[in-house]
Amino acid sequence: MGCVIRGDTPHFDYICKAVTDGLAQLNLLLPVPSIFGVLTVDSRQQADERIGGKHGHKGEEAAMTAIKMIRINEGMRNKE
């Protein structure tokens, strides 16, 4: 879970790409799913709107996705 807010330098793009690539690698290496729960926004207002504002709560959505993925993963193991 995290948030990257765009600033005046290209760091935003580098950090977002590194986080995305890192999470993709985790999903390839680990036996459990890793969920992308990182907000990439242009302002604090956009972040606030995504953590309980008009866009719902993205952290809660990511947590629910993680729980669903765990259940799917467990279901697949039980069928082996």
DSSP file (Angstrom, degrees, kcal/mol; ACC not computed):
  #  RESIDUE AA STRUCTURE BP1 BP2  ACC     N-H-->O    O-->H-N    N-H-->O    O-->H-N    TCO  KAPPA ALPHA  PHI   PSI    X-CA   Y-CA   Z-CA
    1    1 A M              0   0    0      0, 0.0     2,-0.3     0, 0.0    37,-0.2   0.000 360.0 360.0 360.0 134.8    0.0    0.0    0.0
    2    2 A G  E     -a   38   0A   0     35,-2.0    37,-2.8     2,-0.0     2,-0.3  -0.984 360.0-127.1-174.2-179.8    1.3    3.4   -0.9
    3    3 A C  E     -a   39   0A   0     -2,-0.3     2,-0.5    35,-0.3    37,-0.2  -0.981   8.0-164.9-149.3 133.2    0.9    6.6   -2.8
    4    4 A V  E     -a   40   0A   0     35,-3.0    37,-2.3    -2,-0.3     2,-0.5  -0.986  11.9-160.3-119.8 122.2    3.1    8.5   -5.2
    5    5 A I  E     -a   41   0A   0     -2,-0.5    37,-0.2    35,-0.2    39,-0.1  -0.890  24.5-115.4-105.8 128.1    2.2   12.1   -5.9
    6    6 A R        +     0   0    0     35,-2.8     2,-0.1    -2,-0.5    -1,-0.0  -0.318  39.2 179.2 -61.3 136.7    3.5   13.7   -9.0
    7    7 A G        -     0   0    0      2,-0.5    -1,-0.1    36,-0.0     5,-0.0  -0.282  46.8 -76.4-116.8-153.7    5.9   16.6   -8.4
    8    8 A D  S    S+     0   0    0     -2,-0.1    -2,-0.1     4,-0.0     0, 0.0   0.391 106.2  65.6 -93.5   2.8    7.9   18.9  -10.6
    9    9 A T  S >  S-     0   0    0      1,-0.0     3,-0.9     0, 0.0    -2,-0.5  -0.755  91.5-107.6-120.7 167.7   10.6   16.4  -11.6
   10   10 A P  T >> S+     0   0    0      0, 0.0     4,-1.7     0, 0.0     3,-0.5   0.425  92.1 101.3 -75.6   4.3   10.6   13.1  -13.5
   11   11 A H  H 3> S+     0   0    0      1,-0.2     4,-3.1     2,-0.2     5,-0.3   0.858  72.2  64.2 -56.0 -35.9   11.1   11.1  -10.3
   12   12 A F  H <> S+     0   0    0     -3,-0.9     4,-2.6     1,-0.2    -1,-0.2   0.929 104.2  45.2 -52.9 -49.7    7.3   10.3  -10.4
   13   13 A D  H <> S+     0   0    0     -3,-0.5     4,-2.1    -4,-0.2    -1,-0.2   0.907 114.7  47.7 -64.2 -42.6    7.7    8.3  -13.6
   14   14 A Y  H  X S+     0   0    0     -4,-1.7     4,-2.4     2,-0.2    -2,-0.2   0.924 114.4  45.8 -64.5 -44.9   10.8    6.5  -12.4
   15   15 A I  H  X S+     0   0    0     -4,-3.1     4,-2.6     2,-0.2     5,-0.2   0.925 112.3  50.1 -66.9 -44.3    9.3    5.5   -9.1
   16   16 A C  H  X S+     0   0    0     -4,-2.6     4,-2.3    -5,-0.3    -1,-0.2   0.908 113.0  47.0 -61.9 -41.4    6.0    4.4  -10.6
   17   17 A K  H  X S+     0   0    0     -4,-2.1     4,-2.9    -5,-0.2     5,-0.2   0.917 112.2  49.8 -66.2 -42.2    7.8    2.2  -13.1
   18   18 A A  H  X S+     0   0    0     -4,-2.4     4,-2.5     2,-0.2    -2,-0.2   0.907 112.2  47.5 -63.5 -41.8   10.1    0.7  -10.5
   19   19 A V  H  X S+     0   0    0     -4,-2.6     4,-2.5     2,-0.2     5,-0.2   0.929 113.7  47.6 -64.8 -45.0    7.2   -0.1   -8.2
   20   20 A T  H  X S+     0   0    0     -4,-2.3     4,-2.1    -5,-0.2    -2,-0.2   0.934 114.3  46.1 -61.8 -46.9    5.2   -1.7  -11.0
   21   21 A D  H  X S+     0   0    0     -4,-2.9     4,-2.2     1,-0.2    -1,-0.2   0.897 112.1  52.0 -63.1 -40.4    8.2   -3.7  -12.2
   22   22 A G  H  X S+     0   0    0     -4,-2.5     4,-2.3    -5,-0.2    -2,-0.2   0.908 110.0  47.7 -63.4 -43.0    9.0   -4.8   -8.7
   23   23 A L  H  X S+     0   0    0     -4,-2.5     4,-2.1     2,-0.2    -1,-0.2   0.872 109.8  53.4 -67.3 -35.8    5.5   -6.0   -8.0
   24   24 A A  H  X S+     0   0    0     -4,-2.1     4,-1.3    -5,-0.2    -1,-0.2   0.919 109.4  49.2 -63.2 -42.1    5.5   -7.9  -11.3
   25   25 A Q  H  X S+     0   0    0     -4,-2.2     4,-2.1     1,-0.2     3,-0.2   0.902 107.9  54.0 -63.7 -41.4    8.7   -9.6  -10.3
   26   26 A L  H  X S+     0   0    0     -4,-2.3     4,-3.0     1,-0.2    -1,-0.2   0.913 106.6  52.1 -58.4 -42.3    7.2  -10.5   -6.9
   27   27 A N  H  < S+     0   0    0     -4,-2.1    -1,-0.2     1,-0.2    -2,-0.2   0.807 111.9  46.6 -66.0 -28.4    4.3  -12.1   -8.6
   28   28 A L  H  < S+     0   0    0     -4,-1.3    -1,-0.2    -3,-0.2    -2,-0.2   0.815 121.0  36.6 -78.9 -31.3    6.7  -14.2  -10.7
   29   29 A L  H  < S+     0   0    0     -4,-2.1    -2,-0.2    -5,-0.1    -3,-0.2   0.821 104.3  70.4 -93.7 -34.4    8.9  -15.2   -7.8
   30   30 A L  S  < S-     0   0    0     -4,-3.0     4,-0.1    -5,-0.2     0, 0.0  -0.533  70.5-136.0 -92.0 152.4    6.5  -15.8   -4.9
   31   31 A P  S    S+     0   0    0      0, 0.0    -1,-0.1     0, 0.0    -4,-0.1   0.468  90.8  63.2 -81.6  -0.3    4.0  -18.6   -4.4
   32   32 A V  S    S-     0   0    0     -6,-0.2    -2,-0.2    41,-0.0     2,-0.1  -0.918  93.8-101.7-122.2 150.3    1.4  -16.0   -3.2
   33   33 A P        -     0   0    0      0, 0.0     2,-0.5     0, 0.0    -6,-0.1  -0.395  24.7-149.0 -71.9 146.3   -0.1  -13.1   -5.2
   34   34 A S        -     0   0    0    -11,-0.2     2,-0.4    -2,-0.1    -7,-0.1  -0.969  14.3-145.2-112.5 130.6    1.1   -9.5   -4.7
   35   35 A I        -     0   0    0     -2,-0.5     2,-1.1     2,-0.0    27,-0.0  -0.789  14.1-124.7-101.8 136.3   -1.6   -6.9   -5.2
   36   36 A F        +     0   0    0     -2,-0.4   -16,-0.0     1,-0.1    -1,-0.0  -0.685  41.5 161.0 -78.8 101.9   -0.8   -3.4   -6.7
   37   37 A G        +     0   0    0     -2,-1.1   -35,-2.0     2,-0.1     2,-0.5  -0.304  28.2 121.8-117.7  46.7   -2.1   -1.1   -4.0
   38   38 A V  E     -a    2   0A   0    -37,-0.2     2,-0.4   -35,-0.0   -35,-0.3  -0.946  52.9-143.3-116.8 121.5   -0.2    2.0   -4.9
   39   39 A L  E     -a    3   0A   0    -37,-2.8   -35,-3.0    -2,-0.5     2,-0.5  -0.653  10.7-166.0 -77.5 134.8   -2.0    5.3   -5.8
   40   40 A T  E     +a    4   0A   0     -2,-0.4     2,-0.3   -37,-0.2   -35,-0.2  -0.918  28.1 157.1-122.5 102.5   -0.3    7.2   -8.6
   41   41 A V  E     -a    5   0A   0    -37,-2.3   -35,-2.8    -2,-0.5     3,-0.1  -0.758  50.3-132.7-129.2 166.3   -1.9   10.7   -8.5
   42   42 A D  S    S+     0   0    0     -2,-0.3     2,-0.3   -37,-0.2   -37,-0.1   0.636  86.6  12.8 -92.2 -17.5   -1.2   14.3   -9.5
   43   43 A S  S  > S-     0   0    0      1,-0.1     4,-1.8   -38,-0.0    -1,-0.1  -0.969  72.9-107.2-154.5 165.4   -2.2   15.9   -6.2
   44   44 A R  H  > S+     0   0    0     -2,-0.3     4,-2.8     1,-0.2     5,-0.2   0.862 118.4  59.3 -62.5 -36.8   -3.1   15.4   -2.5
   45   45 A Q  H  > S+     0   0    0      1,-0.2     4,-2.2     2,-0.2    -1,-0.2   0.920 104.4  48.8 -60.1 -44.2   -6.7   16.1   -3.4
   46   46 A Q  H  > S+     0   0    0      2,-0.2     4,-1.0     1,-0.2    -1,-0.2   0.902 110.9  50.9 -62.9 -39.9   -6.7   13.1   -5.8
   47   47 A A  H >X S+     0   0    0     -4,-1.8     3,-0.8     1,-0.2     4,-0.5   0.937 109.9  49.5 -61.4 -46.3   -5.2   10.9   -3.2
   48   48 A D  H ><>S+     0   0    0     -4,-2.8     3,-0.9     1,-0.3     5,-0.6   0.872 107.0  55.5 -60.7 -37.6   -7.8   12.0   -0.7
   49   49 A E  H 3<5S+     0   0    0     -4,-2.2     6,-2.1     1,-0.2     3,-0.4   0.747 109.1  48.4 -66.7 -22.2  -10.6   11.3   -3.2
   50   50 A R  H <<5S+     0   0    0     -4,-1.0     8,-3.6    -3,-0.8     9,-0.4   0.449 104.2  59.4 -99.2  -2.1   -9.2    7.7   -3.6
   51   51 A I  E <<5S-B   57   0B   0     -3,-0.9     6,-0.3    -4,-0.5    -1,-0.2  -0.218 140.8 -35.0-118.7  44.4   -9.0    6.9    0.2
   52   52 A G  E   5S+     0   0B   0      4,-2.6     5,-0.2    -3,-0.4    -3,-0.2   0.417 112.5 101.9 124.5   2.1  -12.6    7.4    1.1
   53   53 A G  E > <S-B   56   0B   0      3,-0.7     3,-1.8    -5,-0.6    -4,-0.1   0.191  96.2 -47.1 -92.0-145.3  -13.8   10.2   -1.1
   54   54 A K  T 3  S+     0   0    0      1,-0.3    -4,-0.1    -3,-0.0     3,-0.1   0.632 134.2  55.7 -69.0 -13.4  -15.8   10.2   -4.3
   55   55 A H  T 3  S-     0   0    0     -6,-2.1    -1,-0.3     1,-0.4     2,-0.1   0.208 110.2-118.6-101.1  15.2  -13.7    7.4   -5.8
   56   56 A G  E <   -B   53   0B   0     -3,-1.8    -4,-2.6    -7,-0.2    -3,-0.7  -0.424  48.2 -51.7  81.9-161.2  -14.3    5.0   -3.0
   57   57 A H  E  >  -B   51   0B   0     -6,-0.3     4,-2.1    -5,-0.2    -6,-0.3  -0.900  46.6-171.9-119.9 100.8  -11.4    3.6   -0.8
   58   58 A K  H  > S+     0   0    0     -8,-3.6     4,-2.3    -2,-0.6     5,-0.1   0.794  85.3  56.8 -66.6 -29.4   -8.7    2.2   -3.1
   59   59 A G  H  > S+     0   0    0     -9,-0.4     4,-2.2     2,-0.2    -1,-0.2   0.912 108.2  47.5 -65.7 -42.2   -6.8    0.7   -0.1
   60   60 A E  H  > S+     0   0    0      2,-0.2     4,-2.4    -3,-0.2    -2,-0.2   0.901 111.1  51.7 -64.1 -41.5   -9.9   -1.2    1.0
   61   61 A E  H  X S+     0   0    0     -4,-2.1     4,-2.2     1,-0.2    -2,-0.2   0.906 109.7  49.2 -62.3 -41.8  -10.4   -2.4   -2.6
   62   62 A A  H  X S+     0   0    0     -4,-2.3     4,-2.3     2,-0.2    -1,-0.2   0.900 110.7  50.5 -65.0 -40.2   -6.8   -3.6   -2.8
   63   63 A A  H  X S+     0   0    0     -4,-2.2     4,-2.2     2,-0.2    -2,-0.2   0.911 110.4  49.0 -64.1 -42.2   -7.2   -5.5    0.5
   64   64 A M  H  X S+     0   0    0     -4,-2.4     4,-2.4     1,-0.2    -1,-0.2   0.888 109.9  52.2 -65.0 -37.9  -10.4   -7.2   -0.7
   65   65 A T  H  X S+     0   0    0     -4,-2.2     4,-2.6     2,-0.2    -2,-0.2   0.912 108.1  51.7 -62.5 -42.4   -8.6   -8.2   -3.9
   66   66 A A  H  X S+     0   0    0     -4,-2.3     4,-2.2     2,-0.2    -2,-0.2   0.920 110.0  48.6 -60.8 -43.9   -5.8   -9.7   -1.9
   67   67 A I  H  X S+     0   0    0     -4,-2.2     4,-2.2     1,-0.2    -1,-0.2   0.920 112.0  49.1 -62.6 -43.8   -8.3  -11.7    0.2
   68   68 A K  H  X S+     0   0    0     -4,-2.4     4,-2.4     1,-0.2    -2,-0.2   0.904 110.8  50.1 -62.2 -41.4  -10.0  -12.9   -3.0
   69   69 A M  H  X S+     0   0    0     -4,-2.6     4,-2.7     2,-0.2    -1,-0.2   0.872 108.5  52.6 -66.6 -36.7   -6.7  -13.9   -4.6
   70   70 A I  H  X S+     0   0    0     -4,-2.2     4,-2.7     2,-0.2    -1,-0.2   0.928 110.5  48.1 -62.5 -44.7   -5.7  -15.9   -1.4
   71   71 A R  H  X S+     0   0    0     -4,-2.2     4,-2.4     2,-0.2    -2,-0.2   0.907 112.7  47.7 -63.7 -42.0   -9.0  -17.8   -1.6
   72   72 A I  H  X S+     0   0    0     -4,-2.4     4,-2.2     2,-0.2    -2,-0.2   0.931 112.5  49.7 -63.0 -44.9   -8.6  -18.5   -5.3
   73   73 A N  H  X S+     0   0    0     -4,-2.7     4,-1.9     1,-0.2    -2,-0.2   0.910 112.0  47.8 -60.5 -43.9   -5.0  -19.7   -4.6
   74   74 A E  H  X S+     0   0    0     -4,-2.7     4,-2.1     1,-0.2    -1,-0.2   0.895 110.2  53.1 -63.9 -40.7   -6.1  -21.9   -1.8
   75   75 A G  H  X S+     0   0    0     -4,-2.4     4,-0.9     1,-0.2    -2,-0.2   0.879 108.6  49.5 -62.5 -38.7   -8.9  -23.3   -4.0
   76   76 A M  H  < S+     0   0    0     -4,-2.2     4,-0.5     1,-0.2     3,-0.3   0.878 110.1  51.0 -68.6 -37.5   -6.4  -24.2   -6.7
   77   77 A R  H >< S+     0   0    0     -4,-1.9     3,-1.0     1,-0.2    -2,-0.2   0.881 105.9  55.7 -67.1 -36.8   -4.1  -25.9   -4.2
   78   78 A N  H 3< S+     0   0    0     -4,-2.1    -1,-0.2     1,-0.2    -2,-0.2   0.754 103.8  55.1 -67.6 -23.6   -7.0  -28.0   -2.8
   79   79 A K  T 3<        0   0    0     -4,-0.9    -1,-0.2    -3,-0.3    -2,-0.2   0.578 360.0 360.0 -85.1 -10.2   -7.7  -29.3   -6.3
   80   80 A E    <         0   0    0     -3,-1.0    -1,-0.2    -4,-0.5    -2,-0.1   0.490 360.0 360.0 -75.5 360.0   -4.2  -30.6   -6.8
